[in-house]
């Protein structure tokens, strides 16, 4: 019982630490009020108090942790400082309870502590130690001095568990914790379902005739009637805007100055505001925000709908051509002139060198792609200074050099240049420079109109050129992703009804009634009637050919050959498994005997139990008890056995972090080239899209791959006595067997079909497939692809054949295939052409256009993203699409999955971690019919672009 408690506490602690570290990665911060933190503190307290001596906890103290830490603080400095801070917080909480007047420092802390739950207050000392980053040090001190504080059975007294617990706390103590989003944490950082609900509410009130305009979410949290906070909370868009003015991980703050005056309108006075210069990649943005918005208070006006939002300015520096600078005694003024000649409101800097500092930061930000003309000068020890220009008033006395020529000019005109792209710059902006110069010289109106006409024609030309280049990209890079023939859903008949029982019966009675292309078109647009899937799927996957009648299939003996081949394969790997089990049994028995002999000479109260506990922690993938060894002895081991040995309990590990249900499939793979035949099912050409010959034998049987056992027997010779498989083959099979057993036990265990008997079928099929493909080996995720096939077909041999056909296409997506990079590149090209706005957001927000968040979608054909009934419909559409529209239809489904939520992604300005979190939470909540419809539309859109219609 003691071992059980210790193991449970340690495992609980490990799981909570894992959750905290995952939260820190996906959310970029850990909230102090997170439920993970509450659970973490409670688990640490339970571990620290386990086996604590009474005198160490204090006889009369109700808070044993406080008593323990205070005793440690007498000899350990970090604990002493912790005790002082924790006692201060306890006094503040107590003063709030008694409604007494706290000191000024307590007033600042009260709002922070007002939301603490009783559980948080109970674990206050552990929380304080965690946030002060000394919890790991204190626990390590307790481990090193455990004999002073703990009984023998305590966790911290254990020479293994104690250091493990201390090391587990290092990670959480290194994180940063925040209280920034306490009041509206669940509102500003909502779940995926909450975002979808908000979008539905919001989109219902938006106009549908303007799809390009997507306003941000403007729903405010409703305060309860008991809330004493009267100040309204700003909308997410307002809050995000104000937060973006500061330094953040998406943009670099180059310059910031408060109290810069701007006169937004002629009928009002200049108002002060905050001027900031931000740089994102090669783009610089200038922002000016009224002080009223920076303070978050506008008197009686609603913060979100304040008129001051109309005065805020966001200017892209790439749109600015000239900067007119005027030095004045009270400061300086800058007027920005854009490409179209429009002047922005003057920016009036306060007294001091702020104008020159702004220009210096702007010049540094333009480098190396651009510069100011003329450039600022650098003076040793003084920094940047204005260039010395001759004053215009001295032009009249050109015959002599006067003192006026040495005076510095008070007005400057700077131009933004891009020396590395002067040709493009001249093409795009030359018209503006000429227009500005002509207006200064007061040229005739006709010449001014000619310049404007030239600029309009120039922009139209470059827009047309960009469109042509885009179309060329589509034809060059995307033409291989779709079929060039567009299949209509209503010709010759409406295909949205799908493949019905009536159509299928007519086809079975007369194979000439419908050709293969027509049946595939029906499946592509309308799917297969659920009652027909068991009969139709073998045709879709290539086990049968559409042109073969039932009599033809019986004559060829397709099913009989597959079943005989499957049983032969099973008998081979079952014989190998029997050898593996016997060896593991002998090794286990030898290790047990050795431990018993060693423990006999040592005073050990229970050596058998200790050995079993120790050995199971090392090799618990196969056995957990001696009874399981005896059970395996009764299992069939000969090649003639048709029944697969029962999976021992030790083969199914408890739920852990490596479970395929908890994240992305593992990328582990093993390949062996020596001692095996290089002929396998996976080496067939998977890119062939032409219908197969209907008169020959099935492709999986012509020729059948040579099994590893037969290859070994041929090497020994026909007259040689039958020997055991080589050690290399046994080791390779053992490695794959253990992985298969783990994944089979965890595969869709909540689905009604997977009873122990059907899980055994799943294991038989997977072992048979891997036995014929040991050079590839088992990779986590293959069970996910096999499971739906077994659910529909409910036949081992048939599922084995269909799974073999399916893996011809899917094998390339696994790590040994190397096809995932191609999927990501194609996805990038598709979204760049079909949705440039969303692509630009992905590029700017940390550049996650690598589309790694789609990894699981491509690896498993979106099996983890949908419920089982939707998986059936999506898979059969993918198989039929190869001939009806695209052999890469899963790409368009993935793109449709992103496009369905594009407005939510844009409105919430999601970055890489946001989009991973969103789609992980949305798994099995998608509308598959909507996604398939949009995917078919996207295919048709690409086909239309290629044909230039």
Buried (B, 14 or more C-beta within 10 A) or exposed (E): EEEEBBBEBBEBBBBBBBBBBBBBEEBEBBBBBBEBBBBBBBBBBBBBBBBBEEEBBBEEEEBBBBBBBBBBBEEBEBBBEBBEBBBBBBEBBEBBEEEEEBEEEBEEBEEEBEEBEEEBEBBBBBBBBBBBBBBBBBBBBBBEBBEEBBBEBBBBBBEEBBBBBBEBBBBBBEBEBEBEBBBBBEBBBBEBEEBBEBBEEBEEEBEEEEEEEBEBBBEBEEBEEEEEEEEEBBBBBBBBBBEBBEEEEEBBBBBBBBEBBBBBEEEEEEBBBBBBBBBEEEEBBBBBBBBBBBEEEBEEEEBBEBEBBEBBBEBEBBEBBBBBBBBEEEBBBBBBBBBEEEEBBBBBBBEEBBBBBBBBBBBEBBEEEBBBEBBBEEEEEEEBBBEEBEBEEBEEEEEEEEEBBEBEBBEBEBBBBBEEEEEEBEEBBBBBBBBBEBEEEEBEEEEBEBBBEBBEEBEEEEEEEEEEEBBEBBEEBBBEBBBEEBBEBEEEEEBEBBBBEEBBEEBEEEBEEBBBEBBBBBBBBBBBBEEBBBBBBBBBBBBBBBBBBEEBBEEBBBBEBBBEBBBBBBBBBBBBBBBBBEEBBEEBEEBBEEBEEEBEEEEBEEBEEBBBEEBBEEBBBBBBEEEBBEBBEEBBBEBEBEEBBBBBBBBBBEEEEBBBEEEBBBBEBBEBEEBBBEBBBBEEEBEEEEBBEBEEBBBBBEEBBBBBBEBBBEEEEEEEEEEEBBEEBBEBBBBBBBBBBBBBBBBBEEBEBBEEEBBBBBBBBBBBBBBBBBBBBBBBBBBBBBBBBBBBBEBBBBBBBBBBBBBBBBBBBBBBBEBBEBBBEBBBBBBBBBBEEBBEBBBBBBEBBBBEBBBBBBBBBBBBBBEBEBBBBBBBBBBBBBBBBBBBBBBBBBBBBBBBBBBBBBBBBBBBBBBBBBBBBBBEEBEBEEBBBBBBEBBBBBBEBBEEE
